[in-house]
Amino acid sequence: MLLKSLFNKNFYLILFFPLLVFTDDNQNIKTDILFLKIQELESEIAELRNKIESQNYLINKLINESLADSENKDSNNLESLTLNADIRFEGIDDPKSKDQIYSAAIFALEEQNFDKAFNLFMYFVESFIDDEKIPLSYFWLGEISLINNDLENSKNFFMELISLHPNHYRVPLSHKKIGDIYLKSNDIKNAKDKYNFVIREYPNNTASSLALQLLKNME
């Protein structure tokens, strides 16, 4: 009986040992393949990093050249940059160039140099991707156009902000600004409708208070 038991144990061990070896080998192969894929990905990442570093170098060089020109010529270098089709950052979302263009646009706006500010904001929305500054640029484009009495373009810029960035905090004020455009165009009915829309949809926003005051003034 003991001999039979030992025989059975040895028999099962001999029978399943190749399967265990095969399973282990199969697992090793999978591990090797995964390791090779990781190495390939690391190689691709390194290559992409090199490309990005090269692009950043080129961008920095272009920016430095533009800044150097401003010292020799005048303070309008960034305005010239917006009109120069040869210098573009399309496809390269470079934070340094974005910040320089946007800051220059805001500075021009504060100085009431509206033509320069308009060109810089327009260049910004055409050249970069930025969830915060793009909607603000559309807002200021609409505001500058409104100041210049270019009512059609002003409305288009505000509508662009509303349609492309519906959750941005400037959307309520943009709706109110469209009401201002209707009012300035003597379209009283649409102006009232828009102001009422702002009050109804954004009751806790400052734009709602402004719209309500304008409605009271229209009575």
Secondary structure, 3 states (H helix, E strand, C coil): CHHHHHHHHHHHHHHHHHHHHHHHHHHHHHHHHHHHHHHHHHHHHHHHHHHHHHHHHHHHHHHHHHHHHHHHCCCCHHHHHHHCCCCCCCCCCCHHHHHHHHHHHHHHHHCCCHHHHHHHHHHHHHHCCCCCHHHHHHHHHHHHHHHCCCHHHHHHHHHHHHHHCCCCCCHHHHHHHHHHHHHHCCCHHHHHHHHHHHHHHCCCCHHHHHHHHHHHHCC
